[in-house]
Amino acid sequence: MARRDDPTPPNDEHATGPTPPAEPQPPEHDRVPAAPPREDHREHPHEDTPTAPAERGAEDPRDGDPGAGDPRDDAPGHAGDRGARGPCDDAPAAPAEREAGGSQDGTPAAARERGAEDPHGNTVTAPAPPAGRGAGKRRRRRWGPMAGMVVLLAVVMTGSALAVGAARDGRGAAGHAAGAPEPFVGNSRGADVTSLQAHLRAQPKDHGGWAALGLAYVEEARTKGDPARYPQAEKALARSLELAPGNEQALAGRAALAAARHDFAGALSYADRALKQNPYSERALCSRIDALVELGRYDEASEAADTADARRPGVPVFTRYAYVRELRGDVTTARRVLEQALASATARGDIAYVATQLGRLAWNQGEYQEALGHYARALAADDGYLPALEGRARARAASGDRADAVRDLEDVVSRYPLPGPLVDLGELYEARAAAGDRAKAENQYALVDAWIALARAGGVNADLDTALAAADHGDTGAALRAARAEWARRHTVHTADALAWALYRNGRAQEALPHARQATATGYRSAAFLYHRGMIERATGHDDAARTHLTAALRLNPGFSPPAARAARTALKSLEAAR
């Protein structure tokens, strides 16, 4: 969840909290991209570094980087980190004027093929393909044709290129399936990886250069959907700390890296250490909000957002502040703050990012035409911005334009095959039900397995992704194991929902019910959460509550998922008939 923005000194116009005393302004290096993690939280969430040489004699910043250069700014499933932002004229309202949110209970965020190599030349070995997956029963998956696609995915993840044949789609890592907005990442082009490498070849002892390179790799890993970049980022940041122990840039970088790998406790620790040295570090301020959100510590996240807004108002902070409000069910404030962020955005990347967040917010409320308008603005700013293409696909599908939705998602996953878009595309194939669509859908779900295995190889905790995808389209037992593991680490609305649904899919509805209730306790408006709760209540004999929540899900966002919406309507008919 690292974001970037222009250093904006606090003042009476911008600060939404107490104006801090005059202190040294944040250094130029402290610019963060605009957005949170989550996952994809992922996190969303969801961020290529020259390998810091293990041998001191070789300081080549390009070591271990098979695809150095030309970092991309499009962040699939996540807000893209681009251009530095100028001063923001429309900061969120002062804390005293903000509506008090309710108590919060928590929020969200296959195979490595033989022969592929990671960025350090290590052979990536694929485990045996899964025997099958399914809802309740395991479906035998056809791995013959998929083998080549998985090999290609491994190449993409390790070499930065991507060209997966025909049509494919799905959901972003810990994104749509989790119901969480993609971890707010910032929109700043930042330092170019190639130029940083050139600089470090000339100045190999520049700790700031190594820290910047580490962050650039984190961003490139995120924007390219390539978790194999994370080890490179780790080495570069370690080299920076070797040269200058405890330097704030590297600590903030480590916070961003930890969040990208879904190690949110680690991200919080590094962010706090960085802020002790530089209270105005935008990256550290944003990473701290992201970590608290992803740990389910919502009250603390709200306080951290107020602090960040007072110290460093700007697009990165505004977008995180809006998400904290949304998690509490305060959609009105979330929309207002995002509109203010969009009005203050000048960089094309920031405009694309914030407009996409507004589109996601509108889609979550079932406002499909409004969502399409926001996605159109995002794509006018950056016609290749994948999160906007992904969001537009969902809005088109919900509006009945399935053909264009499939084309959009095929475009997205052909470049960045992340779990969210892959699952979404698979479900659209199943809903279309044309000749060959069932096999196409299975291929998308198999690619989710491959992405998860490669993500884990890059040090990313992918349990939430596993739970979300496998519960409906894979091994339900694996989904439950992953959901329990993630719940043991953090209690968020997204992990509560994932655990509830995995339990339900494994025939343990009674055990699932308290978690389903916890997922909806903060007021976060998610049709998927309401649907899950309603189905679990129906299975446990709470028919009136089931009718209430299934009806609410379809009223809120009737196009939230083709198969789930269909199942909700069928369940409601059954409930009515039983009256």
Beta strands, then each sheet from edge to edge (+ up, - down):
strand 1: 39-40
strand 2: 42-43
strand 3: 116-117
strand 4: 123-124
sheet 1: 1+ 2+
sheet 2: 3+ 4-
end
